[in-house]
Amino acid sequence: MTPTQLVSSQEQGSPRSGYILVGLPILLLVGCLGAKWGILPMSGGVRVTMIFLLLVALMLTGMPISIALGLTVLTFLFTLTEVPMDSVALKLFTGIEKFEIMAIPFFILAGNFLTSGGVARRMITFASAMIGHWHGGLGLAGVLACALFAAVSGSSPATVVAIGSIILPAMVKQGFPNRFGAGVITTSGALGILIPPSIVMVMYAVATSGMQVEGPTGAKVSSASVGQLFMAGVVPGLMLAFFLGLTTWYRAWKNGYPRMPRATWPERAKALKDSFWGLLLIVIVIGGIYTGAFTPTEAAAMAAAYAFFVAVFVYKDMRLKDVPRVLLQSASMSAMLLYIITNAVLFSFLMTHENIPQAMAAWIGGTGLNWITFLLLVNLLLLLAGNVMEPSSIVLIMAPILFPMAVKLGIDPVHFGILIVVNMEVGMCHPPVGLNLYVASGITKMGITELTIAVWPWLLTMLGFLVLVTYVPELSLWLPRMLGML
């Protein structure tokens, strides 16, 4: 059951709550019309509150986030503001006319080619050969395989599907509890948006692109680039993979779960040879960006072309007649994300026109709030948002609002971006709209409640890691600074 269907079933079970959910947006719309016709005078603060209330009210009805954003923006434009329509139309086109956005469909296409092309299966074999003899065996191999696949896909749900659909049945067959395997793959799959390349990092760069905000000293601070974010995600991504692996090992050791026979060095060499072409993509993407051979967007295009070549002509797990299906699937997913981006760009334009980010940044400066308390509040806000929204929407809505406040307090834009991405990882692993939960539920045939219980040990590990990333900025900044990118 999807999050929207879940909301719908709840409304059917309680007609009164359904009337409230439908009536609230209508009531707010009437209030906006009253303000337009001069019947209901509204101050600037009330108008700002109305836009957020309307957005939340529309989302509570179970409406897709993109539609809720679009209706909120249109309502505000036609009732509560005097923004010229021609400037809105111009912003609609210029807002998505960014070179970085092209990376999104290319990374989606590369991930779909790799998912269908047998790369995941070979990565699992390689991971099993390397660490399968430790406590937890296949579970640890699943964590490592997720980390490797994350480095070529850029998508968390794609990582869960690619690795989970292969390794979970094998774990159950070997004697692992279903809950253990589900917990490992659901949370390890979240590495797909932290280990570069990452679609969510591209979203953050797009959402804050072109923003120049005054820092604590009054100097102008620019937003983070995609390349900086990719390099900043390497160390935190590897650290989180290690912590998730450590949790898996400890639980397997404590409960006496199965181990695999130690692979011989010839077996490991064969596994490496078989997975070489898939692993080479990691070197091409990250190495190409680091050396300056191509930009992150060009790296995404290269990854898509390379993934097609490997899947069809090297591994031959995909036939040429399957390519149109993969292209159509990728186009559909890209169109959905681009539609969200378009509406989010307009929403961000409204926020800027109403001076909301600037006013909030000034308020933060006036309250004397320090960066430690601010980041704690940001984490709580993003974790709460993760209960009702999916990552792309959260980043596109929240980043332009929170970014000026963070910079005002001296927080590095790159560090702030990685903090947001880790929050999105956590949000993907808990209900009610955790995408990884729904993907894993389809693979394991487990209910969302049972799956939520299964992921708790690893989810607690991720929350501990979130605290570490939040208050130790060097984890995110060390590598890009060492590479001369900061």
Secondary structure, DSSP 8 states (H G I E B T S, - for coil): --HHHHHHHHHHH-HHHHHHHHHHHHHHHHHHHHHHTTSS---HHHHHHHHHHHHHHHHHTT--HHHHHHHHHHHHHHHT----HHHHHHHHHHTT--GGGGHHHHHHHHHHHHHHTTHHHHHHHHHHHHHTTSTTTHHHHHHHHHHHHHHHH--HHHHHHHHHHHHHHHHHHHT--HHHHHHHHHHHGGGGGTSSS-HHHHHHHHHHTT-EEE-TTS-EEE---HHHHHHHTHHHHHHHHHHHHHHHHHHHHHHT--------HHHHHHHHHHHHHHHHHHIIIIIHHHHTSS-HHHHHHHHHHHHHHIIIIIS--S-GGGHHHHHHHHHHHHHHHHHHHHHHHHHHHHHHHTTHHHHHHHHHHHHT--HHHHHHHHHHHHHHHTTTS-HHHHHHHHHHHHHHHHHHTT--HHHHHHHHHHHHHHHTTSTTT-HHHHHHHHHH---HHHHHHHHHHHHHHHHHHHHHHHH-THHHHHHHHHTT--
